[in-house]
Amino acid sequence: MSETKPLAEVVVILNNDEEIEGACRTLNELAEDVSAEILTAYIQCSENDLRHKIYMEATQEALLRVFGWKLQRVKFYDSSEDAGKYPDAYFWQELNEPVLPKPLQGMIRTMGLVQPGRSDNGSADNISYEISCC
């Protein structure tokens, strides 16, 4: 039986949307415990600038190995709060910033955690996350 690990959810915005397929493929090839997909971002920097984002899920260990990104899982609150509606929720605390591997340097504008994220507490949430642009 394999061990289940909490996943960190990451949003990646590129400098150039034209490189999105290659960047997504590169992210997926970096490690077995990294999964990336392309999504339409609900942001527009100008009238004609349709942007995309890469949504990535990865283990804490993969983010450390691949990006040198140290994360710590922190308990957000316990089930005694909010009448137990959100049992034992956690979030990822960043201890440093990620360092991009060579194949991705110059391609990525921003890379950050989605909080709290559906993978943090084991249940799907219905929260919409907005990303600021420019």
SULSULCOR-V97489 format. One record per backbone hydrogen bond with DSSP energy under -1.0 kcal/mol. NH is the residue of the N-H (numbers start at 1). CO is the residue of the C=O. If there is no record, write none. Layout:
nh=NH co=CO
nh=NH co=CO
This chain:
nh=8 co=58
nh=10 co=56
nh=11 co=112
nh=12 co=54
nh=13 co=110
nh=15 co=107
nh=19 co=16
nh=20 co=17
nh=23 co=19
nh=24 co=20
nh=25 co=21
nh=26 co=22
nh=27 co=23
nh=28 co=24
nh=29 co=25
nh=34 co=31
nh=35 co=57
nh=37 co=55
nh=39 co=53
nh=41 co=51
nh=43 co=41
nh=49 co=46
nh=53 co=39
nh=54 co=12
nh=55 co=37
nh=56 co=10
nh=57 co=35
nh=58 co=8
nh=59 co=33
nh=63 co=59
nh=64 co=60
nh=65 co=61
nh=66 co=62
nh=67 co=63
nh=68 co=64
nh=69 co=63
nh=72 co=93
nh=74 co=91
nh=76 co=89
nh=81 co=78
nh=84 co=81
nh=85 co=82
nh=91 co=74
nh=93 co=72
nh=95 co=70
nh=99 co=67
nh=104 co=101
nh=105 co=102
nh=107 co=104
nh=108 co=104
nh=109 co=13
nh=110 co=13
nh=112 co=11
nh=114 co=9
